[in-house]
C-alpha cells in the first residue's frame, strides 16, 4: 500500500477515535511538504476543524501525536505550522516502498479485465489523395499515446481509423493521373504509393490554377471585374468540371472509374502502412468513408422520418439545433450527396454494431471543435448511448519554424522526410560519441539512431499540452540536454550501463532485519517521485493529457541525474547503502521505460 494511502486511512481513524466523527477519505488533504519546511507529506487540517471543534494548531497536534503512536513504522516525527501538519516519513518506510516498486513489474498501471470499460479512440483520419504530413504525425502520436494511457488506467481500448477515401479531392488525383500519368506506378517509378498519388494531386492544382488564370484574364478582357472573372473562371474550368463528372461516375459505380479508384487507393494504403510502421502506431479496426457514407444517409433518413430533422424545399436535409444554442446543420445536399457529418454518423452506426462502446474519443484538430459539438447532439438524438458523452480530444496545430503547410501547393512537410531527417540527425550526433559506440556494428548503431531520432520527434510533440498550438523545432528536439527525448533516453542508457556492471558485486538485501540505512534528502526525493508515477498515469487518463507522462519522465530523469552527480553508486563502500542506490537505479530505469513506453517511445540499452 502506498504511504499516502496508509496515512489517509490513519487520519480517518484518528478523527473517529479522537473526535467521534466519521470523515470521508476525500476530506483528507495530503500533499508534498513545501521545501522550506521539514517533512515529506503535509496534512491540511482546516477541513477537519468542524469535527475537532479545536484550533487548527491543536487539531494538528492531536492528529500528529496519534499518527506517531499508531504508525511508528511510517511517521517518524511531525511539526505543526498553523493549520498544516508536516509529517516526516520513516526511512524504513521509504526503503520498503522502494523494494515494492522494484519488484512490481506493472507498477503504477491498473490491470485490465474482461469487465473493464471499452474505450474506442479514433485517430489519423487521412485522405487518400496525399501522403501523411507533420499534422498527421502529431495526430497519430497523440492518438497512440492516449490509447496506451487509457489502457494503463484499466480500460479495454480499441484503436480505430477512418480513411477519407472518396470525394472530389480523390477524383482530382485520379483525373490528373489519367491525363498525365502515362502509366506511372509505384513499381516502375520507385516512389512510395502515397507520394505518387500526392504528386498528381499537386499536378491537378497546378494545371487548374493556370486554367483559371487564363479564363479569368479572358473574361477581364471582355470587361468583367477581377473578382467576378475569377469566380466565373473557377465555375467554368473544364478541368474542375471533368473532376466533378468523374465523382458522379464514381457515385454511379462506373466500372472504369471504380477500378482506377481502387488501384490508386491501394498504392496509397501501402505507402501509409510504411509510415505508420516507422511511427510505431497501428489500429485494431479501420473504417472507410466509401463504406460508411451510405450508412450515414440511411440514419439521416431515419431521423427525418422521426421528425429529428427536416427537409427544405430544394430537397436538402437539415438539423435545427437552435434550441441547443447552435445553428442549423446541413446533413444531405439537395442532390442527395452526403457531407462529413453524414459520414461520421454512418461510421458511428457501424462502430456501435461492431463494439459495445462505453466511451468514444475522437482525436481531431481544434478547427473541428464545432463539428464535434454538433455530432454529439445528433448522435444522442439518433439513440447512441455514448453520443452525448463523446470526447473530442481537440489538439492545436503544429508548425515548423519556416511556416505553415499547404498540401495543394506541394509545400507540405512530409512525414516520411521528417522521420528520415530525425534519424539522420541522430546518427550525426552519435558520431561525436564514437568512443562509446565503437564496439557496435553499423546495424546496431543505425538502430540506436532510429530509436533516438524517433524518440526526439515523439517526445518533443507529446511533451506539449495537446490543446496548444506548437512549433516543432527538429534541431532543438534532438538535444541531449534539457527537456528532450534524447536526454531521458540517455539517462536510461546510463542507468543500464551501471546495472550491467553489478554482475561482479555480491547480491545484498536493502535492509538487515529492522536495521535500515539512513537516507539522504535526495534519495528520499527520488523515491517520492517514483511513488508519484501512478498518480501521473491517473491524471493523464482523467484529463486526457499525455503531456503529464512526458513531463513526469523528464522530472524523474532530471532528479536521477542530480542524485548520480552527488553520490557514489558502484564505488560506495557500504554494502547496504550501495544496495539501496542500486535499487534506486533499477526502479528509475523501469519507471522511465514504462512511462516512455506509454508515449510510444523506445529507450536504448546503450547510447
Secondary structure, 3 states (H helix, E strand, C coil): CCHHHHHHHHHHHHHHHHHCCCCCHHHCEEEECCCCCCCCEEEECHHHHHHHCCCHHHHHHHHHHHHHHHCCCCEEEEEEECCEEEEEECHHHHHHHHHHHHHCCCCCCECCCCCCCEEEEECCCCECCCCCEHHHHHHHHHHHHHHHHHHHECCEEEEEEEEECCCHHHHHHHHHHHHHCCCCCHHHHCCCHHHHHHHHHHHHHHHHHHHHHHHHHHHHHCCCCHHHHHHHHHHHCHHHHHHHHHHHHHHCCCHHHHHHHHHHHHHHHHHHHHHHHHHCCCCCEEEEHHHHHHHHHHHHHHHHHCCCCEECCCCCEEEECHHHCCCEEEEECCCCCECHHHHHHHHHHHHHHHCCCCEEEEEEEHHHHHHHHHHHHHHHHCCCCCCCCCEEEEECCEEECCECCCCCCCCCCEHHHHHHHHHHHHHHHHHHHHHHHCCCCHHHHHHHHHHHHHHHHHHHHHCCCCCCCEEECHHHHCCCCCCCHHHHHHHHHHHHHHHHHHHHCCCCCCCECCECCCCCHHHHHHHHHHHCHHHHHHHHHHHCCCHHHHHHHHHHHHHHHHHHHHCCCCCCCCHHHHHHHHHHHHHHHHHHHHHHHHCCCCCCCCC
